[in-house]
Amino acid sequence: MYLSKEVKADIFKKHGGSEQNTGSTEGQIALFTYRINHLTQHLKKNHKDYATERSLVKLVGKRRSLLDYLKKKDIEKYRSLIKELGIRK
């Protein structure tokens, strides 16, 4: 599987503060971004995989909701996170 325990723990350690803090908004956004990038690469090779395309759109919507929440709660964390993850161009 593309997302092993070690990769997931590393994502949460880097963005969520600790490996056990899997519910943090920053950690969830980072995890969604990793998954979105993986699915995007998959769809570049398999452009007729509509089920994956649908799940990608749903995942982007979830990330968007979390980003909106983080923007309302703490604008500085929001700005640093999008810069670190390279979400905005």
C-alpha positions, 0 to 999 in steps of 0.5 A: 500500500502506498501509505504505510504506518511509517509514512503516516506517522511521519506526516503527523509528526511533522504537521500535527505535532506528534505521532499520536495527534492524528486529529489535528487540523494541520495533520489532517490537511497534510494527510489529505494533501499527500493522498490527493497528490497520489491520486492525481498521479494515478489519474494521469496514467488512468484517465478513465478511472472515474471512481478514483476521480470521484473520490479525489473530488470528495477528498479535495472538498474535505480538505477545502472544509478543513482549510476554511476552518483553520483560516477562521481559527488561526490565519497565521497557521493557515498561511504557514501550512499552505506555504509549506504544503505548496497548495496555492500557486 
